[in-house]
Amino acid sequence: MLKLNVVTLILAGIILIDFGFGMENPELFNVSELMVKMGFLFIVSAMVAFMIPTIIKLIKKTKASYFLSNGIHIKADVKEAFINYSITLKGHGSWNTSTGQSPYKIKAEWYNPKTDQIHIFISENLWIDSSIDLPNQIDVYIKEINPNKYYMDCRSIIDSIQKTRKLNKIFIIHIFANMGSLLIAYFVLHKIVLNALN
């Protein structure tokens, strides 16, 4: 959807620029100048809209690599997975609701023996089905001086789900292949039996 909007903005910008440069009436110079400026504004806004998801991914990767290399590794107890209804996208994920799909988040707790406090950690949005079996503990990387700044490492959960999905696809392909083989064998044997009876 974002790509379609970006393309639409770029095309609208090109049309406005072309229309603005195509005006030859000197009385309409202000309108022509405005059209050219609006065209450039449309194109620039399309480019910014296209770059924002990439910038967000880059920031998340930078944060993850920082905590993985500099953070203190702890094991937090997984408490639950819950749906983040504040985000809803159509056609995202394998589960479906009438309004679209919403990502899951994982909530985990860790008891800090030094400060005698319980810290709660919430994962990033995960576009997975939470009906999977979650582990009892999950890796969290925290800042030593401020455990409220952290990174929850959910890569192992996502990897196990993707492996399960691949295995399910392979299993379904094998079932259809075996069914096809059985049908071919049935028709061949049926023809052989009919030829033997005649």
HELIX and SHEET records of a PDB file:
HELIX    1   1 LEU A    2  GLY A   22  1                                  21    
HELIX    2   2 PRO A   26  LEU A   28  5                                   3    
HELIX    3   3 PHE A   29  ASN A   70  1                                  42    
HELIX    4   4 ARG A  155  LEU A  197  1                                  43    
SHEET    1   A 5 GLN A 117  ILE A 122  0                                        
SHEET    2   A 5 TYR A 104  ASN A 112 -1                                        
SHEET    3   A 5 ILE A  72  ILE A  83 -1                                        
SHEET    4   A 5 GLN A 137  ILE A 142 -1                                        
SHEET    5   A 5 TYR A 150  MET A 152 -1                                        
END                                                                             
